[in-house]
Amino acid sequence: MVTAGAYLLVRISPLLEYSSTALILILCVGSLTALFAALMALTQNDIKKIIAYSTMSQLGYTFIACGISQYDLAIFHIVNHGFFV
C-alpha cells in the first residue's frame, strides 16, 4: 500500500506526458519528500521510525524518477527497495 501512489503515477504516465506542469509539480513534491524524510530519519532514535522515514525518502526518489519521465527507473527502484528493506 505504501507504493500505491507511485504505481498510479506510472499507470497514468501517458496522460502525464501531455502536461509539463504536472511533471514539474511531481518532481518538486518528490524532491521535497526525499529531502524532508531523510532529514527526519537522521533525527530519530527508534529503528521503526528510521525505517519508516527511509521508506518515505525512497518514495520521494521514485516520484523524482516519475517527474523526469523515467517510469521504468521508478518501478525498478520500488522493487529494489522492497528487496533490501
C-alpha positions as CSV (number, residue, x, y, z in Angstrom):
1,M,0.0,0.0,0.0
2,V,2.9,2.3,0.5
3,T,3.8,2.4,-3.2
4,A,0.3,2.8,-4.5
5,G,0.8,6.5,-5.3
6,A,3.9,5.8,-7.3
7,Y,2.3,2.9,-9.1
8,L,-0.6,5.2,-10.0
9,L,1.8,7.7,-11.5
10,V,3.4,5.0,-13.6
11,R,0.0,3.8,-14.8
12,I,-1.2,7.3,-15.8
13,S,2.2,8.2,-17.4
14,P,0.8,8.6,-20.9
15,L,-1.5,11.3,-19.6
16,L,1.3,13.0,-17.6
17,E,3.4,13.4,-20.7
18,Y,0.9,15.9,-22.1
19,S,1.5,18.3,-19.2
20,S,4.9,19.6,-18.3
21,T,3.4,21.5,-15.4
22,A,2.3,18.2,-13.8
23,L,5.7,16.7,-14.3
24,I,7.4,19.7,-12.7
25,L,5.0,19.5,-9.8
26,I,5.6,15.8,-9.3
27,L,9.4,16.5,-9.4
28,C,9.1,19.2,-6.8
29,V,7.0,17.1,-4.5
30,G,9.3,14.2,-4.8
31,S,12.4,16.3,-4.1
32,L,10.9,17.9,-1.0
33,T,9.7,14.5,0.2
34,A,13.0,12.9,-0.3
35,L,14.9,15.7,1.5
36,F,12.5,16.1,4.4
37,A,12.1,12.4,5.1
38,A,15.9,11.9,5.0
39,L,16.5,14.7,7.4
40,M,13.8,13.4,9.7
41,A,15.3,9.9,9.7
42,L,18.6,11.4,10.8
43,T,17.0,12.8,14.0
44,Q,15.2,9.6,15.1
45,N,16.4,7.1,17.7
46,D,13.7,4.4,17.2
47,I,14.6,1.9,14.5
48,K,11.0,1.6,13.3
49,K,10.7,5.3,12.8
50,I,14.1,5.3,10.9
51,I,12.9,2.6,8.6
52,A,9.6,4.4,8.0
53,Y,11.3,7.7,7.2
54,S,13.8,5.9,5.0
55,T,10.9,4.3,3.0
56,M,9.3,7.7,2.7
57,S,12.5,9.1,1.4
58,Q,12.8,6.3,-1.2
59,L,9.3,7.0,-2.4
60,G,10.4,10.6,-2.9
61,Y,13.1,9.3,-5.2
62,T,10.5,7.3,-7.0
63,F,8.4,10.4,-7.5
64,I,11.5,12.2,-8.8
65,A,12.0,9.5,-11.4
66,C,8.4,9.9,-12.4
67,G,8.8,13.6,-12.6
68,I,11.7,13.3,-15.1
69,S,9.7,10.7,-17.1
70,Q,11.8,7.7,-16.2
71,Y,9.0,5.4,-15.3
72,D,11.0,2.2,-15.8
73,L,13.5,3.5,-13.3
74,A,10.7,4.3,-10.8
75,I,9.4,0.7,-10.9
76,F,12.9,-0.7,-10.6
77,H,13.6,1.5,-7.6
78,I,10.3,0.3,-5.9
79,V,11.2,-3.3,-6.5
80,N,14.8,-2.8,-5.4
81,H,13.8,-1.0,-2.2
82,G,11.3,-3.8,-1.4
83,F,14.0,-6.5,-1.6
84,F,16.5,-4.6,0.5
85,V,14.4,-3.3,3.4
